[in-house]
Amino acid sequence: MGMVVAVIVALGWFVPAGRIVSKAGYSPWWCVVLVIPAANVILYWAFAFAQWPNLKSTPA
């Protein structure tokens, strides 16, 4: 029963995070890095200050 709850909680965490990251123009697989404690802080900072692919201007 505990494993079922863990899977439901993980899906409730990864699915929205993956959708947010994909809307920013990155691969949703970047959310897997959030499981690693030190890497998730670095990843948040990298996404916060990086140029997002979806916000790049297109030539007219």
C-alpha positions in Angstrom: 0.0 0.0 0.0 2.9 2.3 0.8 4.3 1.8 -2.7 1.0 2.8 -4.3 0.9 6.0 -2.3 4.6 6.7 -3.3 3.8 6.3 -7.0 0.7 8.6 -6.7 2.7 11.3 -4.9 5.6 11.0 -7.4 3.2 11.4 -10.4 1.5 14.3 -8.7 4.9 16.0 -8.5 6.5 15.0 -11.8 3.6 15.5 -14.1 3.0 19.2 -13.4 6.7 19.9 -13.2 7.2 18.2 -16.5 4.5 20.3 -18.1 6.0 23.5 -16.8 9.5 22.6 -18.0 8.1 21.6 -21.5 6.2 24.9 -21.8 9.5 26.6 -21.1 11.0 24.8 -24.1 13.0 22.2 -22.3 12.7 18.4 -22.2 10.3 17.2 -19.4 13.0 14.6 -18.5 14.9 17.4 -16.7 12.4 16.8 -13.9 14.1 13.5 -13.0 17.1 15.6 -11.8 14.8 17.1 -9.1 15.2 13.8 -7.2 18.9 14.5 -6.5 19.0 16.8 -3.5 21.9 19.1 -4.5 21.2 19.0 -8.2 17.6 20.3 -7.8 18.8 23.6 -6.3 21.4 24.1 -9.1 18.7 23.2 -11.7 16.3 25.8 -10.3 19.0 28.5 -10.5 20.0 27.4 -14.0 16.4 27.5 -15.3 15.7 30.8 -13.5 18.6 32.7 -15.2 18.9 30.9 -18.5 17.4 32.0 -21.8 14.2 30.0 -22.3 14.0 28.5 -25.8 10.3 29.4 -26.1 10.9 33.1 -25.4 13.5 33.6 -28.1 12.4 36.2 -30.7 12.0 35.0 -34.2 13.3 37.0 -37.1 10.7 39.0 -38.9 
